Amino acid sequence: MATLEILAPAGGMEQLTAALRCGADAVYLGTADFNARRSAANFGPEELSEAARLCRTHGAKLYVTVNTLVTDRELPALERTADEIAAAGADGVILQDMTALRLFAGRYPSLHRAASTQTAVHSVDGARFLQDAGFDSFVLARELSLEEMERICAAVAIPAEAFVHGAHCMSLSGACYLSAMLGGRSGNRGLCAQPCRLDWRCGGAGHALSLKDMSLIGRIAELRSAGVATLKIEGRMKRPEYVAAAVTACKNAREGKPYDAETLAAVFSRSGFTDGYLMGKRDRSMFGFRTREDVTDAEKVLPKLAALYRKENPTVPVDMALSMDAAGSRLTVSDGTHAVAADGPVPEPAVNRPLDPDRARESLSRTGGTQYYVNSFAAELAPGLTLPASALNGMRRQALEALDQVRGQAPEVPRQDFSFTLVARREHPSPSPLWARFYRAEQIVRPEALERVILPIEAVTDGLIRQLGDRLTAALPAVCFPEDEPALEVRLRALARAGLASVWAENIYGIELGRRLGLAVRGGFGLNVANGQAFDFYVNQGLASLTVSFELPMAAIRALDGQAPWGVAAYGYMPLMRLRNCPVRAHLGCEKCGGQGALTDRRGVQFAVECGERRYSTLLNSVPLHIAGRDDPGDFRLLWFTRETPAQAAGVIGDFLLDRPSEGPRTGGLYYRKLL
């Protein structure tokens, strides 16, 4: 069985040094742009080249994050970033936006393409979609249980990564819009302000959106058995001491040795750690926040942890061979791939004791200050001769420096002729038709005014299919875990036999499932389409329509084009988070909620929590998006109903039919704000 890879975070050069000196097999880091931790120090072009060189000399792989959404105006900068990554000799990239996938697969196909956690793989079909789309590996969602990970790993041929240590986002990755909507700082754009860590209230409980950090290091053997190939550590915003502690703990645990769990918790935790998702124990015990005591504990252990990476540690084995005769001396050093040689002085006749293999090995094995250690040693020494220790030390130093140089050389990454092509422009209807998603069948009003009616698959009946025909689309759950996939497919097949023609997909798994059953797939805003190239990608994947990301400014939306119909979310209490460990259930219980749960922020504003059949929940915005009378840029306008009464829904439909601005509380969302 292959050795589990330890993949460490590096927010800056000191973190990179800590990761490499403590024995990480691979490192992931970001450049100044297009990475999900833009507030970290990150790496410019020269620093990136140096980071890649250091990784190569230490025998580690380097993955560069290009894992944010990209706008059309940023495409030239994205291409420059891709060229810089290739020039540095990185081993691969970590991607979210399908536009970035198209670029790297087309221009630099030899670079490894890893799917970011932002792609939200929490199902077998999600992993299959990424495999078919051209990714070489993917990250399992942090919300999965061990059994669910095993099912997913067994279903695909590409390797899976799993986070084993670090922060837990409350929301599923890629499905969080809280920071963007409340503060204009998008997590999908790499600038999450972490408003979830503030004191949200649920009943009498505080910090209801803050989970403890995860630590699964004690369960590495189980992860290996489940099929996980890479152990990923979260933390590009963390200190180098944190990186050193986490890498060291992972390395010890991988080798079956004990690790210092107390120091690991002290350097950074939120009231301790949790393995609740992995073990299927999604309850109140998973919640926690960073206390003053947590900060004080960290200060006590930092000096001890800094010592772990203060000096180089011997992590790279080399083979040495010394030859010596009356004509001269030579030391050859090999790492198994590269071989270098250093010539030494002509030996002297031995006055007392000739140089023997044991003494030569003892002297040449003193590789302290470098990352190398002697794995094997051979010597061919003519009798009666010797060399001073200074000569041996000089040959060793010269040979290892030469080995460093050859190992550090950037490989040539083959480039193919690929550039983005312009997406054809076309006219859009004005006014565009209305599409409406209802939460319950009882909400459906004025269906004659709607071009499309979208209803959760649980609420779709044969009678509604007969009544609405092809205008009815079944909304797949925004989140579907492996345990629910078989029943969902059975249900969908039955509806297809009854005449259902299309499904609504907020996650990539829905694309794979819908295509397999021969249904038209309509992509929701959860696919985070933010540019025309991503639009074109999904059309090529067979999607019949798309709803663009509601994080886009209206100016960028107006510039979008594509051959398939596309539209905008025009009304709704928009989803801010998708949650597997529902805070209402955890703190109050489902019985007290009754499907009407809510959280309150520190200002006393209430945010509804929509229940997804007790499989997941959705935190909704406190005020509805409503742009009637303002903009109509695409092929349809989507009205996203949640808890509205039928009368309220009818009023909203009337607003849009009459192009009438709402008189009640409303927001233009991010359409008319500058998103960072």
C-alpha positions in Angstrom: 0.0 0.0 0.0 1.3 3.4 -0.9 2.5 5.8 1.8 0.0 8.4 2.8 1.0 11.8 1.6 1.2 14.6 4.2 0.1 17.9 2.5 0.9 21.0 4.6 -0.2 24.6 4.3 2.2 27.5 3.8 0.9 31.1 4.0 4.4 32.5 3.8 8.0 31.5 3.5 8.5 30.7 7.2 5.5 28.4 7.2 7.0 26.7 4.1 10.3 26.2 5.9 8.5 24.7 8.9 6.6 22.3 6.7 9.7 21.1 4.8 12.0 20.8 7.8 9.4 18.8 9.7 9.0 16.3 6.8 5.9 17.3 4.8 5.6 15.3 1.6 3.9 18.2 -0.2 3.0 21.8 0.4 0.2 24.0 -0.9 0.4 27.7 -1.1 -1.1 30.7 -2.9 0.0 33.5 -5.1 -1.2 37.1 -4.7 -4.3 36.4 -6.7 -7.0 33.7 -7.2 -6.4 31.9 -3.9 -8.8 31.3 -1.1 -6.6 32.9 1.5 -5.8 36.2 0.0 -5.1 37.7 3.4 -2.1 35.4 4.0 1.4 36.6 3.1 1.3 34.5 -0.1 4.0 34.3 -2.8 4.9 36.7 -5.6 6.6 35.3 -8.8 10.1 35.3 -7.4 9.0 33.9 -4.1 7.0 31.2 -5.9 10.1 30.2 -7.9 12.2 30.0 -4.7 9.4 28.1 -2.9 9.3 25.6 -5.7 13.1 25.2 -5.6 13.1 24.6 -1.9 10.4 22.0 -2.3 12.3 20.1 -5.0 15.5 20.2 -2.9 13.6 18.7 0.0 11.9 16.1 -2.1 8.4 17.6 -1.6 5.8 18.4 -4.1 4.4 21.9 -4.5 0.7 22.6 -5.3 -0.4 26.2 -6.0 -3.9 27.3 -5.1 -6.0 28.9 -7.9 -9.2 28.2 -6.0 -11.3 31.3 -6.2 -14.1 32.3 -8.6 -12.9 34.3 -11.6 -14.6 37.1 -13.4 -14.4 37.8 -17.1 -12.2 40.8 -16.7 -9.7 38.7 -14.7 -9.1 36.2 -17.4 -5.8 37.8 -18.7 -4.5 37.9 -15.1 -5.5 34.2 -14.7 -3.5 33.3 -17.8 -0.5 35.2 -16.4 -0.8 33.4 -13.1 -0.9 30.1 -14.9 2.3 30.9 -16.8 4.1 32.0 -13.6 3.1 28.7 -11.9 4.4 26.7 -14.8 7.6 28.7 -15.0 8.3 28.1 -11.3 8.1 24.4 -11.9 5.2 23.6 -9.5 3.9 20.1 -9.5 0.2 21.0 -9.7 -2.6 23.4 -9.0 -5.7 23.3 -6.7 -8.8 24.6 -8.6 -12.4 25.7 -7.9 -13.6 27.6 -11.0 -14.1 25.4 -14.0 -12.6 28.2 -16.1 -9.3 27.6 -14.3 -9.7 23.8 -15.0 -10.1 24.6 -18.7 -7.0 26.8 -18.8 -4.7 24.4 -17.0 -6.0 21.3 -18.8 -5.6 23.1 -22.1 -2.3 24.9 -21.7 -0.4 22.9 -19.1 -1.9 19.4 -19.1 1.1 17.8 -17.4 0.4 19.8 -14.2 -1.6 17.9 -11.6 -5.1 19.3 -11.3 -6.6 18.9 -7.8 -10.2 19.9 -7.1 -10.4 22.4 -4.3 -12.6 21.8 -1.2 -14.7 24.6 -2.7 -16.1 22.1 -5.2 -18.0 20.6 -2.3 -17.6 16.8 -2.9 -19.9 15.1 -0.4 -21.3 12.4 -2.7 -20.3 9.6 -5.0 -21.7 11.4 -8.0 -19.9 14.6 -7.1 -16.5 12.7 -7.2 -17.5 11.0 -10.5 -18.3 14.4 -12.1 -14.9 15.8 -11.2 -13.2 12.7 -12.5 -15.0 12.9 -15.8 -14.4 16.6 -16.0 -10.6 16.2 -16.0 -9.4 16.5 -12.4 -6.6 14.3 -11.2 -7.6 14.3 -7.5 -10.2 15.8 -5.2 -10.8 16.7 -1.6 -13.5 14.9 0.4 -15.9 17.3 2.2 -15.0 17.8 5.8 -18.6 16.9 6.8 -18.3 13.3 5.7 -18.3 10.2 8.0 -15.6 7.5 7.7 -18.1 5.2 6.0 -19.2 7.8 3.5 -15.5 8.6 2.6 -15.0 4.9 2.0 -18.0 4.7 -0.4 -16.8 7.7 -2.4 -13.1 6.5 -2.6 -14.2 3.1 -3.8 -16.3 4.6 -6.6 -13.7 6.6 -8.5 -10.2 6.0 -9.9 -8.6 9.3 -9.0 -7.1 9.7 -5.5 -8.9 11.4 -2.6 -7.5 13.9 -0.1 -9.0 14.3 3.4 -8.5 17.1 5.9 -7.1 15.7 9.1 -6.4 18.8 11.1 -7.5 22.4 11.3 -10.5 24.7 11.2 -14.1 23.5 10.5 -16.2 25.9 8.4 -19.7 25.9 9.7 -21.0 25.8 6.1 -20.1 23.3 3.4 -17.2 24.8 1.5 -18.2 26.6 -1.7 -21.8 27.1 -0.4 -21.1 29.9 2.1 -22.1 33.5 1.2 -22.4 34.9 4.7 -19.3 37.0 4.6 -20.1 38.3 1.1 -23.7 39.2 1.8 -23.1 40.7 5.3 -19.8 42.4 4.7 -18.9 42.4 1.0 -15.9 40.0 1.6 -16.5 36.8 -0.4 -15.2 33.5 0.8 -15.5 32.3 -2.8 -13.1 35.1 -3.7 -10.6 34.4 -0.9 -11.5 37.2 1.6 -13.8 35.6 4.1 -14.1 37.8 7.2 -15.4 34.9 9.3 -18.6 36.5 10.7 -19.7 33.0 11.7 -17.2 33.2 14.6 -19.1 36.1 16.1 -21.7 35.4 18.8 -24.7 34.1 16.9 -27.5 33.0 19.3 -29.8 30.0 19.2 -32.2 30.0 22.1 -29.9 30.6 25.1 -26.8 29.2 23.4 -24.1 31.4 22.0 -21.6 31.0 19.2 -24.1 28.9 17.4 -22.2 29.1 14.1 -18.8 28.3 15.4 -17.4 24.7 15.4 -14.4 23.4 17.1 -11.4 22.6 14.9 -11.1 19.1 13.6 -8.3 16.7 14.5 -8.4 13.3 12.9 -4.7 12.5 13.4 -5.5 9.7 15.8 -7.6 8.1 13.1 -5.1 8.0 10.3 -5.0 4.2 10.1 -8.8 4.2 9.6 -8.6 6.9 6.9 -6.0 4.8 5.1 -8.3 1.8 5.2 -11.1 3.9 3.8 -9.0 4.7 0.7 -7.7 8.2 1.5 -4.4 8.9 -0.3 -3.5 12.3 1.1 -3.7 13.8 4.6 -4.4 17.5 4.2 -3.7 20.0 7.0 -5.8 23.2 7.0 -4.1 26.5 8.0 -2.6 28.9 5.5 -3.5 31.7 7.9 -1.7 30.0 10.8 1.7 30.6 12.3 4.8 28.4 11.4 4.7 26.8 14.8 1.3 25.5 14.1 2.5 24.0 10.8 5.5 22.4 12.5 3.3 20.9 15.2 0.7 19.5 12.8 3.2 18.1 10.3 5.2 16.5 13.1 2.1 14.9 14.6 0.9 13.6 11.3 4.3 12.1 10.5 4.5 10.4 13.9 0.9 9.0 13.7 1.5 7.8 10.2 4.5 5.8 11.4 2.4 4.4 14.4 4.3 6.5 16.9 2.6 8.6 19.7 2.2 12.3 19.0 1.9 15.3 21.3 -1.8 16.0 21.3 -1.7 18.4 24.2 0.8 20.7 22.5 -1.1 20.4 19.2 -4.2 21.6 21.0 -2.3 24.4 22.8 -0.8 25.9 19.7 -4.3 26.5 18.2 -7.7 25.1 19.0 -11.2 26.4 19.7 -11.9 24.8 23.1 -10.4 21.6 21.9 -10.9 19.4 18.9 -13.7 17.3 17.4 -14.0 14.3 15.2 -17.8 14.5 15.2 -18.3 14.4 11.4 -16.0 11.5 10.9 -17.6 9.5 13.6 -21.2 10.5 12.6 -21.8 12.3 16.0 -23.2 15.6 14.8 -24.4 17.2 18.0 -23.8 20.2 20.3 -20.4 18.8 21.4 -18.9 19.9 18.1 -19.4 23.6 18.8 -16.7 25.7 20.3 -14.9 29.1 20.0 -11.5 30.5 20.7 -11.2 31.6 24.3 -8.7 33.8 26.1 -7.3 30.6 27.7 -6.7 29.2 24.2 -4.6 32.2 23.3 -2.6 32.0 26.5 -1.9 28.3 26.0 -0.5 29.0 22.6 2.0 31.5 23.9 3.4 28.9 26.3 4.3 26.3 23.6 5.5 28.5 20.8 9.3 28.4 21.7 9.2 24.6 21.9 7.5 24.3 18.5 9.9 26.8 16.9 12.7 24.5 17.8 11.2 21.8 15.5 12.2 23.8 12.4 14.9 26.1 13.6 17.5 23.9 11.9 17.4 21.6 8.9 16.3 18.1 9.7 17.7 15.1 7.8 14.7 14.1 5.6 16.4 13.2 2.2 18.4 10.0 1.9 21.6 10.0 -0.3 24.1 7.3 -1.3 27.8 8.2 -1.1 30.8 6.6 -2.7 34.3 7.7 -2.1 37.2 6.7 -4.3 40.9 7.5 -3.5 44.2 6.5 -5.1 47.5 8.1 -5.7 46.1 10.2 -8.6 43.4 11.9 -6.6 40.1 11.6 -4.7 36.4 11.9 -5.6 33.2 11.8 -3.7 30.0 10.8 -5.6 26.6 11.5 -4.1 23.3 10.3 -5.5 19.7 10.8 -4.4 18.6 7.9 -6.7 17.7 10.2 -9.6 20.6 12.7 -9.7 24.3 12.0 -9.2 27.0 14.6 -8.6 30.7 14.4 -7.9 33.2 16.5 -6.1 36.9 16.1 -6.7 39.2 16.3 -3.8 43.0 16.8 -3.3 45.7 14.2 -4.1 46.0 11.9 -1.0 49.0 12.0 1.2 51.0 9.0 2.3 49.8 8.0 5.7 52.3 8.6 8.5 50.4 6.9 11.2 47.0 5.5 10.1 45.7 5.2 6.6 42.1 6.3 5.8 39.8 3.4 6.1 36.1 3.1 5.1 34.8 3.4 8.6 36.6 6.6 9.3 35.7 8.0 5.9 32.0 7.2 6.5 32.1 8.8 10.0 33.4 12.0 8.6 31.3 12.2 5.4 28.1 11.3 7.3 28.2 14.6 9.2 25.6 16.3 7.0 24.2 18.5 9.7 22.9 21.8 8.5 21.4 20.2 5.4 18.3 18.1 4.7 20.4 15.1 3.7 21.4 11.9 5.5 23.6 9.1 4.3 21.6 6.0 3.4 24.4 3.9 2.1 28.2 4.4 1.8 30.8 2.7 -0.3 34.6 3.3 -0.5 37.4 2.2 -2.8 40.5 3.4 -1.0 44.1 2.6 -2.1 46.2 1.3 0.9 48.7 3.5 2.7 47.0 6.8 1.8 45.0 9.4 3.8 43.1 12.7 3.5 42.7 15.3 6.2 39.2 15.8 7.7 39.1 19.3 6.1 39.4 17.7 2.6 36.6 15.2 3.3 34.4 18.0 4.7 35.1 20.1 1.7 34.2 17.3 -0.8 31.0 16.6 1.2 30.0 20.3 1.2 30.8 20.8 -2.5 28.9 17.6 -3.5 25.8 18.4 -1.5 25.7 22.0 -2.8 25.9 20.6 -6.3 23.1 18.1 -5.5 21.0 20.9 -4.1 21.6 22.9 -7.4 20.6 20.0 -9.7 17.6 19.0 -7.6 16.4 22.6 -7.4 16.4 23.2 -11.2 12.9 23.9 -12.4 11.6 21.3 -14.9 10.3 22.5 -18.2 6.5 22.3 -18.1 5.3 21.6 -21.7 2.9 24.3 -22.9 0.2 23.7 -25.5 -1.5 26.3 -27.6 -4.6 27.2 -25.6 -6.3 30.6 -25.1 -9.8 31.5 -24.1 -12.1 32.1 -27.0 -14.8 34.7 -26.9 -18.3 33.5 -26.1 -20.8 34.6 -28.8 -23.2 37.5 -27.9 -26.9 37.2 -28.4 -30.1 39.1 -27.5 -32.1 38.3 -24.4 -35.9 38.7 -24.1 -37.3 41.8 -22.5 -39.0 41.4 -20.2 -37.6 38.0 -19.4 -39.9 35.3 -18.2 -40.3 34.4 -14.6 -39.1 31.1 -13.0 -40.2 30.4 -9.5 -38.8 27.9 -6.9 -41.4 27.1 -4.2 -40.4 25.4 -0.9 -43.8 23.6 -0.6 -46.4 22.6 -3.2 -49.1 24.6 -1.2 -47.2 27.8 -2.1 -47.7 27.5 -5.8 -49.7 30.5 -7.0 -50.3 32.0 -10.4 -48.6 29.2 -12.3 -50.0 30.6 -15.6 -47.6 33.6 -15.1 -44.5 31.4 -14.7 -42.5 29.8 -17.5 -41.0 27.3 -15.1 -42.0 26.0 -11.7 -39.3 24.5 -9.5 -40.2 22.3 -6.5 -38.1 20.2 -4.2 -38.1 16.6 -5.4 -39.8 15.5 -2.1 -42.9 17.6 -3.0 -43.2 16.6 -6.7 -46.1 14.3 -7.4 -47.4 12.5 -10.5 -50.4 14.9 -10.4 -48.2 18.0 -10.5 -46.3 16.5 -13.4 -49.5 16.0 -15.3 -50.7 19.5 -14.4 -47.5 21.4 -15.2 -45.9 19.2 -17.8 -42.5 20.2 -19.0 -42.7 23.4 -17.0 -42.1 21.5 -13.8 -38.5 21.0 -12.7 -37.6 18.9 -9.6 -35.0 20.6 -7.4 -32.5 18.0 -6.1 -31.3 18.5 -2.6 -28.6 21.1 -2.4 -26.6 18.6 -0.3 -26.8 14.9 -0.8 -24.6 12.4 1.2 -23.8 8.9 0.1 -26.3 7.3 2.4 -29.1 9.1 0.6 -27.9 8.7 -3.0 -29.5 5.3 -3.7 -33.0 6.4 -2.5 -32.8 9.7 -4.3 -32.0 7.9 -7.6 -34.9 5.5 -7.1 -37.2 8.4 -6.5 -36.0 10.3 -9.5 -36.3 7.3 -11.8 -39.9 6.9 -10.7 -40.7 10.6 -11.4 -39.0 10.3 -14.8 -41.2 7.4 -15.7 -44.2 9.6 -14.7 -43.1 12.2 -17.2 -40.7 14.5 -15.3 -38.4 16.1 -17.8 -35.8 18.1 -15.9 -34.0 18.6 -12.6 -32.5 21.6 -10.8 -28.9 21.1 -9.5 -27.2 23.3 -6.9 -24.2 21.0 -6.7 -22.2 19.1 -9.2 -23.5 15.7 -8.1 -26.9 16.6 -9.6 -25.3 17.1 -13.0 -23.9 13.5 -12.9 -27.2 12.1 -11.6 -29.5 13.9 -14.0 -27.4 13.1 -17.1 -27.3 9.4 -16.1 -31.1 9.3 -16.0 -31.5 11.2 -19.3 -33.1 14.2 -17.7 -32.4 17.9 -18.7 -30.2 19.5 -16.0 -30.7 23.1 -15.0 -27.9 24.5 -13.0 -28.6 26.6 -10.0 -26.7 29.5 -8.5 -24.9 27.0 -6.2 -22.7 26.1 -9.1 -21.1 29.5 -8.6 -20.9 30.4 -12.3 -19.1 33.8 -12.4 -17.8 34.1 -16.0 -18.6 33.2 -19.5 -15.9 30.5 -19.8 -17.4 28.6 -16.9 -20.8 29.0 -18.5 -19.5 27.5 -21.7 -17.9 24.6 -19.7 -21.2 23.7 -18.1 -23.0 23.9 -21.4 -20.5 21.5 -22.8 -21.3 19.2 -19.9 -24.9 19.1 -21.1 -26.7 21.7 -18.9 -29.9 23.0 -20.4 -29.8 26.3 -18.5 -27.8 28.1 -15.8 -28.4 30.6 -13.0 -25.4 32.8 -12.5 -23.8 33.4 -9.1 -25.6 36.1 -7.0 -22.2 37.3 -5.8 -21.6 38.9 -9.2 -22.1 42.6 -9.7 -24.7 43.5 -12.2 -22.2 45.1 -14.6 -20.4 41.7 -14.8 -23.7 39.9 -15.3 -24.7 42.2 -18.2 -21.5 41.3 -19.9 -22.1 37.5 -19.7 -23.2 35.6 -22.7 -23.7 32.0 -23.8 -25.6 29.8 -26.1 -27.9 28.2 -23.4 -30.5 30.1 -21.5 -29.2 31.8 -18.4 -30.8 33.9 -15.7 -30.4 35.7 -12.4 -31.8 35.2 -8.9 -34.2 38.2 -8.8 -36.0 37.6 -5.5 -35.6 35.6 -2.4 -34.3 35.2 1.1 -31.0 33.9 -0.3 -29.1 31.0 1.3 -26.1 32.2 3.3 -24.9 28.8 4.4 -25.5 25.1 3.9 -25.2 23.2 7.2 -24.9 19.5 8.0 -24.7 20.0 11.8 -27.9 22.1 12.1 -27.3 24.6 15.0 -31.1 24.6 15.7 -31.2 20.9 16.1 -28.0 20.8 18.1 -29.0 23.4 20.6 -32.8 23.1 20.7 -33.8 19.9 19.0 -36.0 19.3 16.0 -39.2 19.0 18.1 -38.9 22.6 19.3 -38.0 23.8 15.9 -40.9 22.5 14.0 -39.3 23.6 10.7 -39.4 27.2 11.8 -35.9 27.5 13.3 -33.9 30.8 13.4 -30.7 32.3 14.6 -30.1 35.8 15.9 -26.9 37.8 15.3 -25.2 40.1 17.8 -27.4 43.0 16.8 -30.6 41.1 17.4 -31.4 40.5 13.7 -33.2 37.2 13.1 -32.1 34.8 10.3 -34.4 31.9 9.4 -33.1 28.3 9.1 -34.7 26.2 6.3 -34.9 22.5 7.0 -33.8 20.1 4.2 -35.7 17.0 5.3 -33.5 16.8 8.4 -30.5 15.8 6.2 -29.1 19.3 6.1 -30.3 22.9 6.7 -29.8 26.3 5.2 -29.3 29.6 6.9 -31.3 32.3 5.0 -30.7 36.0 4.7 -32.7 38.2 7.0 -34.0 40.4 4.2 -35.1 39.4 0.7 -33.3 40.2 -2.4 -35.8 42.1 -4.7 -34.8 43.7 -7.9 -38.1 44.2 -9.7 -38.0 47.5 -11.6 -34.2 47.6 -11.5 -32.6 45.1 -13.8 -33.5 42.3 -16.3 -30.2 41.2 -17.9 -30.7 37.5 -18.8 -33.1 35.0 -20.3 -35.1 34.5 -17.1 -35.6 35.9 -13.6 -35.7 33.4 -10.7 -37.9 34.0 -7.7 -36.7 31.9 -4.8 -39.5 31.4 -2.3 -38.9 29.9 1.1 -41.3 30.7 4.0 -43.6 33.1 2.1 -47.4 32.5 2.4 -49.2 31.9 -1.0 -50.5 35.5 -0.7 -47.0 36.9 -0.2 -45.7 34.8 -3.1 -48.5 36.1 -5.3 -47.6 39.7 -4.4 -44.0 39.1 -5.3 -44.9 37.6 -8.7 -47.2 40.7 -9.2 -44.3 43.0 -8.5 -42.2 41.4 -11.3 -45.1 41.2 -13.8 -45.7 44.9 -13.3 -42.0 45.8 -13.0 -42.9 47.3 -9.6 -40.3 47.9 -6.9 -41.1 46.4 -3.5 -42.4 48.7 -0.8 -41.2 46.4 2.0 -37.7 45.7 3.3 -35.5 44.5 0.6 -31.9 44.4 -0.6 -30.2 44.6 -4.0 -27.8 42.0 -2.6 -24.3 42.1 -4.1 -25.6 43.2 -7.6 -25.1 46.9 -6.8 -22.1 46.7 -4.4 -18.4 46.3 -4.8 -17.5 42.8 -3.8 -13.9 42.3 -2.6 
